[in-house]
Amino acid sequence: MAQNRRRFLAGASIAGLTTVAGCVGGFGDEDESEYQVGMVYSTGGLGDNSFNDMASQGIDDATDEFDVGYQESEPSEQSEFDNMQRDYAEPGDYDLVTCVGYEQEDALEDNAEEYDEQNFIIIDTVVDADNVRSYTFDEPGGSFQVGHLAGLLTTEEFSAGDSETDPDETVVGFVGGDESPLIESFEAGFTAGVEYANDDVDVESIYVDSFDDTSGGREAASTLYEDQGADIIFHAAGGAGIGVFQVAEEEGRFAIGVDADQSVQEEDYADVILASMVKRVDEAVLTAVESIVNDEFEGGDVEELGLEDDGVDVVLGDTIGDEIPDDILDELEESEEEIIDGDIDVPDDPDDV
């Protein structure tokens, strides 16, 4: 199987807005809830219908279950993480500070040491500190499953909605937000899953260097669908992935979503979304808040959520997922069990595929 990885530099990115808002008003407003949580989101912010919104769903679920209030901060660039974390840790008023995304690792390493009485969690990376609980996910395992799906479908004459595969091309694509180890692990798992399905299928990969540049996602998808002949693209690019869905719809091809069930979150494009590789970031946030409420928070630990506990999962598209042939779904179930049982070793580096 040929694998081609390219770095795509978007000509212009959409500037994010830095906002700090709370469930009861602006930052610092009075809140009589017994427990307080500070939320620092990843760049790309709320409204991505993906990673950040899943974290937001988790804290909303926590407020439904417990006497919890929260404030939230949306950075527009990485340089803002440090101050946003400090804003919550400095006054000592927050029972938990939630750091969403691997980009916050460096800032948190410093702040966890300086504010050693503050409880923190970080999602998608590990910070080794006694007051930090780290939540990671088996992105390669989940991505393997959607790669297996893409590799099987692209070799068949399959149509759903107004889209169809092109079995004469046998090319699928991957669009990544940035070329970091985490996002590369999505690519590695996806490519390994495609190869497991059929090693004659080529995977073409493009990185857009952004998680919020829809135009960059569009341009990458256009290259893959129109120039490279891909009929299915899996994206791990946050808001930039919306551009992938847009071009899939225009070209009559298929896409695979990420983090949340994007056939529901992005219902305008549900007719091209075969499935989504869901990460239960919401459950990580809810579990962490629950541990605070129950006085059971344990820092210094890493909790990995994988296929075996539904921490990652393949969720079929709400509109066209039920048109995927049963024999393909049976093969996906078999490969999932093999991963859980350790019979399939999924790589986390594209160079190891």
Buried (B, 14 or more C-beta within 10 A) or exposed (E): BEBEBEEBEBEEBBEBEEBBBBBEEEBEEEBEBEBBBBBBBBBBBBEBBBBBBBBBBBBBBBBEEBEBBBBBBBBBEBEBBBBBBBBBBBEEEBBBBBBBBBBBBBBBBEBBEEBEEBBBBBBBBBBEBEBBBBBBBBBBBBBBBBBBBBBBBBBEEBEBBEBBBBEEBBBBBBBBBBBEEBBBBBBBBBBBBBBBBBEEBBBBBBBBBBBBBBBBBBBBBBBBBEEBBBBBBBBBBBBBBBBBBBBBBBBBBBBBBBBBBBBBBBEEBBBBBBBBBBBBBBBBBBBBBBBBBEEEBEBEEBBEBBBBBEBBBBBBBBBBBEEBEEEBBEBBEEBBEBBBEEEBEBBBEBEEB
